[in-house]
Amino acid sequence: MIEYHDKEWGVPLHDDRQLFEFLILEGAQAGLSWETILRKRENYRQAFDQFDPVRVAAYDRFKVRELLANPGIVRNRLKIAAAITNAQAYLAVQKQFGSFDRYIRQFADGRSRNDIRRSSRRVPTRTPASDAMSKSLEKLGFRFVGSTICYAFMQAVGMVNDHSGDCFRFKKGR
């Protein structure tokens, strides 16, 4: 968790494939700890073809059965089905907006928001921006994209900088 915090969490990310990975992992995390998902991250990458959205969008019932039998990932039928549906919706967003990054950044006014916090207890679990992102994604056909999941996604990919003001990552996230 320390390495993830120090090197990844909150770092502005603009690569569409990596954004897709985080979207799928955040959905998989619903109801679980992020630490659980991070421990399984490499397994997810292997199981989901390095998060290639074109390949994931084409998964069929045989691939779903294979994923449900994979002990290296969270074997939840709804989450696996959502990953496939989300890959299909993601590709449609890329086509419509030119990139997923371009679409998703509208919910942070195109830049990282910096909210100085004195403690981690003051970090919200959702915001009006994550509410709007969730509603928009759902309209576009995405699943497992509730407001809390969207806010966690926004934090992870650096759309918001929720490092505390005294954390060395706070200034780097700007």
matplotlib code that plots the C-alpha trace (Angstrom):
import matplotlib.pyplot as plt

x = [0.0, 2.9, 4.4, 1.1, 0.5, 4.0, 4.2, 0.6, -2.3, -3.3, -0.8, -2.6, -3.1, -4.1, -3.4, -6.8, -5.8, -4.6, -7.8, -9.8, -7.8, -8.6, -12.3, -12.5, -10.5, -12.5, -15.7, -14.2, -13.3, -16.9, -17.6, -14.0, -10.8, -8.5, -5.7, -7.5, -7.7, -4.1, -2.9, -4.9, -3.9, -1.4, -3.9, -6.5, -4.1, -3.5, -7.1, -8.4, -5.8, -3.8, -7.1, -7.3, -10.8, -11.3, -10.6, -12.6, -15.6, -15.6, -15.6, -18.2, -19.8, -16.8, -14.5, -16.9, -16.8, -13.0, -13.0, -15.4, -13.1, -10.0, -9.1, -6.7, -9.5, -12.8, -15.1, -18.3, -20.5, -22.0, -18.6, -17.3, -20.3, -20.0, -16.3, -17.4, -20.3, -18.0, -15.5, -18.2, -19.4, -15.8, -15.1, -18.2, -17.1, -13.7, -15.3, -17.7, -15.2, -11.9, -10.5, -11.8, -9.5, -11.0, -14.5, -13.7, -11.7, -14.8, -15.8, -12.7, -12.8, -9.9, -7.4, -6.6, -8.5, -6.5, -8.5, -6.1, -7.1, -5.6, -6.5, -7.7, -10.9, -12.0, -11.7, -15.2, -16.5, -18.4, -18.8, -21.1, -18.5, -18.5, -22.3, -22.3, -19.7, -21.7, -24.9, -23.2, -21.4, -24.7, -26.5, -23.7, -24.3, -21.6, -22.2, -20.6, -20.0, -21.8, -20.7, -18.4, -16.7, -16.3, -14.8, -12.3, -11.5, -11.0, -8.6, -6.7, -6.1, -5.3, -8.5, -8.6, -5.6, -6.7, -3.3, -3.1, -1.3, 1.7, 2.2, 5.1, 2.7, 0.4, 2.6, 3.6, -0.1, -0.6]
y = [0.0, 2.4, 1.8, 2.3, 5.5, 6.8, 6.0, 5.8, 7.0, 10.5, 10.9, 12.4, 9.7, 10.3, 6.9, 5.5, 1.9, 2.6, 4.6, 1.6, -0.7, 1.6, 1.8, -2.0, -2.4, 0.2, -1.6, -4.9, -3.3, -2.5, -4.0, -5.1, -3.4, -1.7, -3.7, -6.9, -5.7, -4.4, -7.9, -9.4, -6.7, -8.8, -11.7, -9.3, -8.1, -11.6, -12.7, -9.6, -9.5, -6.6, -4.7, -4.4, -3.0, -4.5, -8.0, -7.6, -6.2, -9.4, -11.9, -14.6, -17.0, -19.4, -16.6, -15.6, -19.3, -19.2, -16.0, -17.3, -20.3, -18.1, -17.9, -15.0, -12.5, -11.7, -14.3, -12.3, -12.9, -9.4, -7.7, -9.8, -9.0, -5.3, -5.4, -6.7, -4.2, -1.4, -2.3, -2.0, 1.3, 2.5, 1.9, 3.8, 6.7, 6.7, 6.8, 9.6, 11.8, 10.9, 9.4, 8.3, 10.7, 13.7, 12.5, 11.8, 15.0, 17.1, 16.0, 17.7, 20.8, 19.3, 19.5, 18.0, 19.5, 20.1, 20.0, 20.5, 18.2, 18.2, 14.5, 11.5, 11.5, 14.6, 13.0, 12.6, 9.3, 11.2, 14.7, 16.5, 15.9, 12.1, 12.2, 13.8, 11.3, 8.4, 9.6, 10.3, 6.9, 5.1, 6.9, 5.7, 2.1, 1.6, -0.5, -0.6, 3.1, 4.5, 7.9, 6.4, 4.2, 7.2, 9.3, 6.5, 6.4, 10.2, 10.0, 7.1, 8.7, 12.1, 13.9, 15.1, 15.4, 14.1, 13.7, 15.6, 19.0, 17.7, 14.6, 14.8, 13.6, 16.6, 19.0, 16.4, 15.9, 19.5]
z = [0.0, 0.7, -2.7, -4.4, -2.4, -3.1, -6.8, -8.2, -6.1, -7.2, -10.0, -13.0, -15.5, -19.1, -20.8, -22.0, -21.4, -17.8, -17.2, -18.3, -16.0, -13.0, -13.9, -13.9, -10.8, -8.9, -9.9, -8.7, -5.4, -4.6, -1.1, -0.7, 0.4, -2.2, -0.7, -1.7, -5.3, -5.4, -4.3, -7.2, -9.7, -11.7, -11.8, -13.2, -15.8, -17.0, -16.7, -18.6, -21.4, -19.9, -19.9, -23.6, -24.0, -27.5, -26.3, -23.0, -25.0, -27.1, -24.1, -24.5, -22.1, -22.3, -21.2, -18.4, -17.2, -17.3, -15.3, -12.7, -12.2, -11.7, -8.0, -8.7, -9.2, -7.5, -8.9, -8.9, -11.9, -11.8, -11.6, -14.5, -16.6, -15.8, -16.9, -20.3, -20.6, -19.5, -22.1, -24.8, -23.4, -23.0, -26.7, -27.7, -25.5, -27.2, -30.6, -29.6, -27.7, -29.3, -26.0, -22.7, -21.0, -22.8, -21.8, -18.1, -17.5, -17.9, -14.4, -13.0, -15.3, -17.3, -14.5, -11.1, -8.2, -5.0, -1.8, 1.1, 3.9, 7.4, 8.0, 6.0, 8.1, 6.2, 2.7, 1.3, -0.3, -3.0, -4.3, -6.7, -9.4, -8.7, -8.6, -12.1, -13.4, -12.1, -13.7, -17.0, -17.1, -16.3, -19.1, -21.4, -20.3, -17.7, -14.6, -11.2, -11.4, -8.4, -7.0, -4.4, -7.0, -9.3, -6.5, -5.7, -9.4, -9.5, -6.6, -8.0, -11.5, -10.2, -11.1, -7.5, -5.2, -1.8, -0.3, 3.0, 2.8, 4.7, 2.5, 0.0, -2.7, -2.3, -4.0, -6.7, -7.5, -8.4]

ax = plt.figure().add_subplot(projection="3d")
ax.plot(x, y, z, "-o")
ax.set_aspect("equal")
plt.show()
